[in-house]
Each structure stands twice: as C-alpha cells, then as structure tokens.
C-alpha cells in the first residue's frame, strides 16, 4: 500500500449565544441565560489524505439534530469540495448551553441562533480546509476513574478510558483530541450561566501546555455516566453541594492530567491515511399507544400536575408533569390513526486514520456500547464519538430494559418520540458499525 501524507486543517468558532437565551438540559431550570461563564466553541478537525477528505466538528451544544446537520452540510458543500456525508458533526452534550433541538420537549430553539450556528460552523469548516498542512499523528490511551461515575448504579462500572490523539505540524503541536465518556453535567438546573461545563476546564488546561494548538474534546458513550448524581436529582431538586464551577474545574483538570500523560506517551501512527464509510440503519420503536391510551396518559399527567401544585412539589416535578401532558396530546394528534410501524433513522459513520478507528453514535448511548466496540476491535486505537450525526435520545442495552428508570421509561418523551426504542436497537447499531469498518480493510 502506498503511504500517504495526512493533511490537517483546524478551526475554532465562537458559538456563544446571547444573554437571555433559553438554555437546554434541565426541566427544573427556572429562567433564561443570565450571563456567560465561558465562551462556547465549535472545533473543527479537517483531514485529507490523497483525494479523501473528512471534517469532524465538535460543538459545545446539548445535541445536533438532523435539520442542523443538513443545513451545515448545505452551506459547507458550497464552500468546499467535501462530500456532505464526510461532514461529521457532534455535540459535547453540555447542559449549560442553548436550546437547539427541534421536535421534542427540550426547549424551543431561537431560529436566528440556529441560522447563525449553521453558517458559523460551515464557515469554520471552510477555514479549516484552507489551512491544511502535513502532520504526524500520535495516539495514546489512559484511564480516569475519578470523573465519570455510573449514575444508575452507584459504584458500578464505567468506561474509564481516555483516548487521545496528538497532531504534530512543522511548528509543533497543531491539535489534540481527547475522547472520554462522561456527561458534562457538573452544573445543575440552578446554573443560569452559559458554560461548556468540565470540558471547558480540560481545554483551558491543555491549551496552556500546548500553546497555539486546537484542543478538541469529544464525549463518548455516556448515556449512563455522569459525575456522580442520579438523573432524577436534576428534576426533583436534590442538587447536593458539588454541582459548582469549582467542582467542574477540579474534574476538568483531573481529566486533563490523565489526558496529558496519554498525550506525552503517545506513539506515532504509521501511514495515517484516511478512509471513510457511512450507512443508515432504521431502528424500530415499541408499539405506538392508541388514541385512548394517549388520552389516558394526558389525563394522568394533568392530575399529577394539579396534585404537585397543591402539595408544593418542586418546580422540576411540576414542570415535568405539564410537559408530559403536552407530550401525550401532541403524540395523540400526530400518531392517532397511523398504521405504519415507526422507525428512527440513524446515520452512522466510521472513519480511520491508519489503524486508528472512529465510530459515531447518534445519541445518548450507554457506555456498554462503547465497550462492545472497543472489545471487538482491540488492540486498535478507538474513538467513540457520542452525540454525533444525530440525536435520537437514550439508547440502552437489552439488559437495562428490565431495570427501567429515567433513561428507559421517561427520557424518550423529552425527545419527542411516540414510544420507546425497541429493545436491541443499540446492539443493532454496534453490529452495523462493526460490519462497516470491515469494509475499510
């Protein structure tokens, strides 16, 4: 095989929304953004070897939906010669950013901000394309057990791997990439300041060590991993004492330290030529409730709303009951009388730089899926890009369905789905990805 030089272009785009923006991530949040704690970024890595090109974008958002991806691609393909499917867009999943997801119950986005976002990211891709230079690539892997915690089973397993890449150009380190599985939700619903959460501190710390380099963070399969609290704690107001910027800084620096060790002990990837492959899979949902069942659910949520109001329930619980009643009404109107079996379309991309592999997961996939990919492909360096190329909500392994809980039983409503994802969907995605990577060999 002929060895090819890898070219890399980078761009950092400021995507900070204005004060007064509706924030996303917590039903219990009262009020809009009152200020900016740290600027939000969309970071671009644009790879080229031979005729093959790919842009990887990681944005400080809660998620990226199909409409945003389509608009970015529409603009970027006018500005560059990139194929649309070779523009891969992900979110770090901060809960301290703006509402951007349409069609669900995660906050109504501002159309003007969405337009600004799409245009800014597309221009950033073009800038990265124009600034490419030859680089050498070094891959490394470490562990961090102090940051990510199993939020469904205290003390339970996680994916502690910290996967890193260091890109060296003529003038030194041009970029670094850090991949780790943990929700950026140190800050809770009481926070009204725009923030990228702990990844912001990780980037600040590594940027001081690698001046001039672009530091990119990519959240892994983190559906059931956060920094140590249960999901419903953010709904019923049990926030604890550690959901502070000081704690976000502490955890970001700890993770940066582990990433630094991996970066400084990384080994060079031989012949880091780029290969890309994509596919789309359709994941079935469970049976859609009938019109009468939706109506019954709506009445039950409305009764819960009234009871919570009368009993002085928490703001989050009251707001959740109202939203869920609205969900039931919306689903009744949208799905009543429709006979087709609903499915969710998932865009999947696999790309490689030499023996280093990248896999996209379009939503909140549990960490077990990341481990499935890693175990199947060891000893190759592997990056799991969660929240990328779509946002279909939580995806749990088959064994988790009998356990239930927020991620299984409730979260799909926030994403505007009429029913839960049918058991086995996540496993289907993993198999599709593993089949895809074999076509690149």
C-alpha positions as CSV (number, residue, x, y, z in Angstrom):
1,X,0.0,0.0,0.0
2,X,1.3,3.4,-0.9
3,X,2.0,5.6,2.1
4,X,0.1,8.9,2.0
5,X,0.7,12.1,3.9
6,X,-2.1,13.2,6.2
7,X,-3.0,16.9,6.0
8,X,-4.9,18.6,8.8
9,X,-6.7,21.9,9.0
10,X,-8.2,23.3,12.1
11,X,-10.7,26.0,13.2
12,X,-12.2,27.2,16.4
13,X,-15.5,29.0,16.1
14,X,-17.2,31.1,18.8
15,X,-20.8,29.9,19.0
16,X,-21.7,31.6,22.3
17,X,-25.4,32.6,22.4
18,X,-26.6,35.9,23.6
19,X,-27.7,36.6,27.2
20,X,-31.4,35.9,27.6
21,X,-31.2,32.7,25.5
22,X,-33.3,29.7,26.6
23,X,-31.0,27.1,27.9
24,X,-31.3,23.3,27.4
25,X,-30.8,20.2,29.5
26,X,-32.9,20.6,32.7
27,X,-36.7,20.7,33.0
28,X,-36.1,22.1,36.5
29,X,-34.2,25.2,35.3
30,X,-36.1,28.4,36.1
31,X,-35.2,31.4,33.9
32,X,-33.0,32.0,30.8
33,X,-29.3,32.6,30.5
34,X,-28.3,35.5,32.7
35,X,-24.7,35.6,31.7
36,X,-21.7,33.8,30.2
37,X,-19.3,31.9,32.3
38,X,-17.1,30.6,29.5
39,X,-17.5,31.0,25.7
40,X,-18.9,28.1,23.7
41,X,-16.9,26.7,20.9
42,X,-17.3,24.6,17.8
43,X,-14.0,23.0,17.0
44,X,-13.1,21.6,13.5
45,X,-10.6,19.0,12.5
46,X,-10.4,18.6,8.8
47,X,-8.4,15.6,7.5
48,X,-7.2,14.8,4.0
49,X,-5.1,12.1,2.5
50,X,-4.9,11.7,-1.2
51,X,-8.4,12.6,-2.6
52,X,-10.2,11.5,0.6
53,X,-11.4,14.3,3.0
54,X,-13.4,14.5,6.1
55,X,-14.4,17.3,8.5
56,X,-15.0,16.4,12.2
57,X,-16.9,19.1,14.2
58,X,-17.4,19.0,18.0
59,X,-19.7,21.7,19.3
60,X,-20.5,22.9,22.8
61,X,-24.2,22.0,22.5
62,X,-26.6,19.6,24.1
63,X,-27.0,17.8,20.7
64,X,-27.2,18.2,17.0
65,X,-30.4,17.3,15.1
66,X,-30.8,16.3,11.5
67,X,-32.0,19.7,10.4
68,X,-28.9,21.4,11.8
69,X,-26.6,18.8,10.2
70,X,-28.4,19.2,6.8
71,X,-28.1,23.0,6.9
72,X,-24.4,23.0,7.8
73,X,-23.7,20.5,5.0
74,X,-25.7,22.5,2.5
75,X,-23.6,25.6,3.2
76,X,-20.3,23.8,3.6
77,X,-20.5,21.8,0.4
78,X,-20.9,25.2,-1.4
79,X,-17.8,26.5,0.2
80,X,-15.6,23.3,-0.1
81,X,-15.4,20.2,-2.2
82,X,-16.3,18.0,0.8
83,X,-19.0,15.4,0.2
84,X,-21.9,16.1,2.5
85,X,-21.6,12.7,4.3
86,X,-18.0,13.4,5.0
87,X,-19.0,16.3,7.3
88,X,-19.4,14.7,10.7
89,X,-20.9,16.9,13.4
90,X,-21.1,16.1,17.1
91,X,-22.0,17.8,20.4
92,X,-20.2,17.5,23.7
93,X,-23.7,17.4,25.4
94,X,-23.2,20.3,27.8
95,X,-26.4,21.1,29.7
96,X,-25.2,24.7,30.1
97,X,-25.8,25.8,26.5
98,X,-28.7,27.0,24.4
99,X,-31.8,25.1,23.3
100,X,-31.1,23.8,19.8
101,X,-33.0,20.5,19.4
102,X,-36.3,20.7,17.4
103,X,-39.3,18.5,17.6
104,X,-39.0,17.5,21.3
105,X,-39.6,19.0,24.7
106,X,-36.0,20.2,25.4
107,X,-36.7,23.9,25.0
108,X,-37.8,25.9,21.9
109,X,-34.7,27.0,19.9
110,X,-34.3,30.5,18.6
111,X,-34.4,30.3,14.8
112,X,-31.9,33.2,14.4
113,X,-29.4,31.4,16.6
114,X,-29.8,28.2,14.7
115,X,-29.1,30.1,11.4
116,X,-26.1,31.7,13.0
117,X,-24.9,28.4,14.2
118,X,-25.2,26.6,10.9
119,X,-23.5,29.4,9.0
120,X,-20.6,29.8,11.6
121,X,-19.8,26.1,11.6
122,X,-19.9,25.9,7.8
123,X,-17.5,28.8,7.5
124,X,-15.3,27.2,10.1
125,X,-15.1,24.0,8.0
126,X,-14.1,26.1,5.0
127,X,-11.4,27.9,7.1
128,X,-10.0,24.6,8.2
129,X,-10.0,23.3,4.6
130,X,-7.9,26.3,3.5
131,X,-5.4,25.9,6.4
132,X,-4.3,22.3,5.9
133,X,-0.7,21.2,6.5
134,X,1.1,17.9,6.7
135,X,1.1,16.4,10.2
136,X,2.3,13.3,12.0
137,X,-0.3,11.6,14.3
138,X,0.4,10.1,17.7
139,X,-2.2,8.0,19.6
140,X,-2.4,7.2,23.3
141,X,-4.7,5.9,25.9
142,X,-5.0,6.4,29.6
143,X,-7.6,5.9,32.4
144,X,-9.6,8.3,34.5
145,X,-11.8,6.8,37.3
146,X,-12.2,10.0,39.3
147,X,-14.5,11.9,36.9
148,X,-17.1,9.5,35.3
149,X,-19.5,7.6,37.6
150,X,-22.2,5.1,36.9
151,X,-25.4,7.2,37.6
152,X,-27.8,4.3,37.6
153,X,-25.7,2.0,39.9
154,X,-23.6,3.9,42.5
155,X,-20.1,2.4,42.5
156,X,-21.0,0.4,39.3
157,X,-18.8,0.0,36.2
158,X,-18.0,2.8,33.7
159,X,-15.7,3.2,30.7
160,X,-12.6,4.9,32.2
161,X,-10.6,5.0,29.0
162,X,-9.2,8.4,27.9
163,X,-8.3,8.1,24.2
164,X,-6.1,10.8,22.8
165,X,-4.5,12.0,19.5
166,X,-1.7,14.5,19.1
167,X,-1.1,16.1,15.7
168,X,2.3,17.5,15.1
169,X,2.9,20.0,12.3
170,X,6.0,21.9,11.2
171,X,5.7,24.4,14.0
172,X,4.9,21.9,16.8
173,X,1.6,20.6,18.2
174,X,-1.2,21.7,15.9
175,X,-4.1,19.9,17.6
176,X,-5.0,17.4,20.3
177,X,-8.2,15.3,20.6
178,X,-9.5,13.9,23.9
179,X,-12.3,11.3,24.0
180,X,-13.9,10.3,27.3
181,X,-17.3,9.0,28.3
182,X,-19.0,11.3,30.9
183,X,-22.0,13.7,30.8
184,X,-20.9,17.3,31.1
185,X,-23.4,18.0,33.9
186,X,-21.4,19.1,36.9
187,X,-23.5,22.3,36.8
188,X,-27.2,21.7,37.6
189,X,-30.5,23.4,36.8
190,X,-29.8,26.2,39.2
191,X,-27.0,27.5,36.9
192,X,-28.1,30.2,34.5
193,X,-24.6,31.0,33.1
194,X,-23.6,29.7,29.6
195,X,-20.9,27.1,30.0
196,X,-19.3,24.1,28.4
197,X,-19.0,22.5,31.9
198,X,-15.9,20.5,32.8
199,X,-14.7,20.1,29.2
200,X,-14.0,23.9,29.2
201,X,-11.5,23.5,32.0
202,X,-9.9,20.5,30.3
203,X,-9.4,22.6,27.2
204,X,-8.1,25.5,29.2
205,X,-5.6,23.3,31.0
206,X,-4.3,21.6,27.9
207,X,-4.2,24.8,25.8
208,X,-1.8,26.3,28.4
209,X,0.5,23.3,27.9
210,X,0.2,23.2,24.1
211,X,0.0,26.9,23.2
212,X,-1.4,27.6,19.7
213,X,-2.8,24.1,19.4
214,X,-6.5,23.4,19.0
215,X,-7.8,21.3,21.9
216,X,-10.9,19.3,20.9
217,X,-13.0,17.3,23.4
218,X,-15.4,14.5,22.2
219,X,-17.8,12.9,24.7
220,X,-18.0,9.2,24.4
221,X,-20.9,6.8,25.0
222,X,-22.0,8.4,28.2
223,X,-25.7,7.8,28.5
224,X,-25.4,6.3,32.0
225,X,-22.3,8.0,33.1
226,X,-22.1,11.4,34.8
227,X,-20.1,13.0,37.6
228,X,-22.0,11.2,40.5
229,X,-25.7,12.0,40.8
230,X,-28.8,10.2,39.6
231,X,-30.7,11.7,36.6
232,X,-33.8,12.5,38.6
233,X,-31.8,14.5,41.1
234,X,-31.8,17.2,38.5
235,X,-35.6,17.1,38.2
236,X,-36.7,17.0,41.8
237,X,-34.1,19.5,43.0
238,X,-31.8,17.2,45.0
239,X,-28.7,19.0,43.7
240,X,-26.2,18.4,46.5
241,X,-23.1,20.5,47.2
242,X,-20.8,19.5,44.3
243,X,-22.6,21.0,41.3
244,X,-20.4,24.1,41.2
245,X,-17.9,25.7,38.8
246,X,-15.2,24.9,41.4
247,X,-16.1,21.2,41.0
248,X,-16.2,21.4,37.2
249,X,-12.7,23.0,37.3
250,X,-11.4,20.3,39.6
251,X,-12.8,17.4,37.5
252,X,-11.7,19.1,34.2
253,X,-8.2,19.4,35.5
254,X,-8.1,15.8,36.7
255,X,-9.2,14.6,33.3
256,X,-6.7,16.9,31.6
257,X,-3.9,15.4,33.7
258,X,-4.8,11.9,32.6
259,X,-5.1,13.1,29.0
260,X,-1.7,14.8,29.3
261,X,0.0,11.6,30.4
262,X,-1.5,9.8,27.4
263,X,-0.6,12.6,25.0
264,X,3.0,12.6,26.2
265,X,3.4,8.9,26.0
266,X,1.6,8.5,22.6
267,X,3.1,6.5,19.8
268,X,3.2,7.5,16.2
269,X,0.6,6.0,13.8
270,X,2.2,4.6,10.7
271,X,0.7,5.7,7.4
272,X,-2.3,7.6,8.9
273,X,-4.2,7.6,5.6
274,X,-7.9,8.5,5.8
275,X,-10.7,6.1,4.9
276,X,-14.4,6.8,5.4
277,X,-17.6,4.8,5.2
278,X,-21.2,5.5,6.1
279,X,-24.6,3.9,6.3
280,X,-28.1,4.5,7.6
281,X,-30.0,2.0,9.8
282,X,-33.6,2.1,10.8
283,X,-34.3,1.3,14.4
284,X,-37.9,0.2,15.3
285,X,-39.9,1.6,18.2
286,X,-42.2,-0.3,20.5
287,X,-45.9,-0.4,19.6
288,X,-47.5,3.1,19.4
289,X,-50.2,3.7,22.1
290,X,-53.7,4.1,20.8
291,X,-55.6,7.4,20.8
292,X,-57.4,6.3,24.0
293,X,-54.1,5.4,25.7
294,X,-52.6,8.7,24.9
295,X,-55.7,10.5,26.2
296,X,-55.5,8.5,29.4
297,X,-51.8,9.4,29.8
298,X,-52.6,13.0,29.3
299,X,-55.3,13.0,32.0
300,X,-52.9,11.2,34.4
301,X,-50.2,13.7,33.9
302,X,-52.6,16.6,34.3
303,X,-53.8,15.1,37.5
304,X,-50.2,14.7,38.7
305,X,-49.6,18.4,37.8
306,X,-52.5,19.5,39.9
307,X,-51.5,17.3,42.8
308,X,-47.9,18.5,42.8
309,X,-49.1,22.2,42.6
310,X,-51.4,21.6,45.6
311,X,-48.8,19.8,47.6
312,X,-46.0,22.3,46.9
313,X,-43.9,20.0,44.7
314,X,-40.6,21.0,43.3
315,X,-40.5,23.3,40.2
316,X,-38.9,20.5,38.2
317,X,-41.5,17.9,39.1
318,X,-44.4,20.3,38.3
319,X,-42.9,21.4,35.0
320,X,-42.2,17.8,34.0
321,X,-45.9,16.9,34.6
322,X,-47.0,19.8,32.4
323,X,-44.6,18.9,29.7
324,X,-45.6,15.2,29.7
325,X,-49.3,16.1,29.4
326,X,-48.3,18.3,26.4
327,X,-46.3,15.3,25.0
328,X,-49.3,13.0,25.2
329,X,-51.6,15.5,23.5
330,X,-49.0,16.1,20.7
331,X,-48.4,12.4,20.2
332,X,-52.1,11.7,20.1
333,X,-52.6,14.3,17.3
334,X,-49.5,13.2,15.4
335,X,-49.8,9.4,15.6
336,X,-53.5,8.6,16.0
337,X,-54.9,6.5,13.1
338,X,-51.5,5.9,11.6
339,X,-50.8,2.3,10.8
340,X,-47.2,2.3,9.8
341,X,-44.6,1.0,12.2
342,X,-42.5,4.0,13.3
343,X,-38.7,3.7,13.0
344,X,-35.8,6.1,13.8
345,X,-33.3,6.6,11.0
346,X,-29.7,6.6,12.3
347,X,-26.8,7.9,10.2
348,X,-23.6,6.1,11.1
349,X,-20.1,6.9,10.0
350,X,-16.9,5.0,10.5
351,X,-13.5,6.5,9.5
352,X,-9.9,5.5,10.1
353,X,-6.5,7.2,10.3
354,X,-4.2,4.3,9.7
355,X,-5.1,1.7,12.3
356,X,-6.9,4.3,14.5
357,X,-10.7,4.0,14.2
358,X,-13.6,6.4,14.8
359,X,-17.2,5.4,15.3
360,X,-20.2,7.8,15.5
361,X,-23.2,7.2,17.8
362,X,-26.2,9.5,17.2
363,X,-27.4,9.9,20.8
364,X,-27.1,9.1,24.4
365,X,-25.8,5.5,24.1
366,X,-24.9,3.7,27.3
367,X,-21.2,3.1,28.0
368,X,-21.7,-0.6,27.4
369,X,-21.9,0.0,23.7
370,X,-18.6,1.8,23.7
371,X,-17.0,-1.2,25.4
372,X,-18.6,-3.5,22.9
373,X,-16.8,-1.7,20.1
374,X,-13.5,-1.5,21.9
375,X,-13.5,-5.2,22.9
376,X,-14.4,-6.2,19.3
377,X,-11.5,-4.1,17.8
378,X,-8.7,-4.3,20.3
379,X,-5.8,-3.6,20.2
380,X,-6.5,-0.8,17.6
381,X,-6.8,2.8,19.0
382,X,-10.5,3.6,19.0
383,X,-12.6,6.7,19.4
384,X,-16.3,6.6,20.3
385,X,-18.0,9.8,19.2
386,X,-21.2,10.0,21.1
387,X,-23.9,12.6,20.3
388,X,-22.7,12.7,16.7
389,X,-24.6,12.9,13.4
390,X,-28.0,13.0,15.1
391,X,-29.8,12.9,18.4
392,X,-32.2,10.0,18.9
393,X,-32.2,10.1,22.7
394,X,-31.1,7.5,25.2
395,X,-30.1,4.0,23.8
396,X,-29.8,1.3,26.5
397,X,-28.6,-2.3,26.2
398,X,-31.2,-5.1,26.3
399,X,-30.3,-6.0,29.9
400,X,-31.2,-2.5,31.2
401,X,-34.8,-2.6,30.0
402,X,-35.9,-4.8,32.9
403,X,-34.3,-2.3,35.3
404,X,-36.3,0.6,34.0
405,X,-35.5,4.1,35.3
406,X,-35.5,7.6,33.7
407,X,-33.3,6.7,30.7
408,X,-35.5,3.7,29.8
409,X,-39.0,4.8,30.8
410,X,-39.2,8.6,30.7
411,X,-36.5,10.2,28.5
412,X,-37.9,9.3,25.1
413,X,-40.8,11.7,25.7
414,X,-38.4,14.6,26.1
415,X,-37.0,13.7,22.7
416,X,-40.5,13.8,21.2
417,X,-40.7,10.1,20.4
418,X,-44.1,8.4,20.5
419,X,-42.8,5.2,22.2
420,X,-39.6,3.7,23.5
421,X,-36.9,2.4,21.2
422,X,-37.4,-1.4,20.8
423,X,-35.1,-3.5,22.9
424,X,-32.0,-4.4,20.9
425,X,-31.7,-1.2,18.9
426,X,-28.3,-0.3,20.4
427,X,-26.9,-3.8,19.7
428,X,-28.1,-3.4,16.1
429,X,-26.1,-0.1,15.8
430,X,-23.0,-1.8,17.1
431,X,-23.3,-4.6,14.6
432,X,-23.8,-2.2,11.8
433,X,-20.7,-0.2,12.8
434,X,-18.6,-3.3,13.1
435,X,-19.8,-4.5,9.7
436,X,-19.0,-1.1,8.2
437,X,-15.4,-1.0,9.5
438,X,-14.6,-4.3,7.9
439,X,-15.3,-2.8,4.5
440,X,-12.5,-0.3,5.1
441,X,-9.8,-3.0,5.5
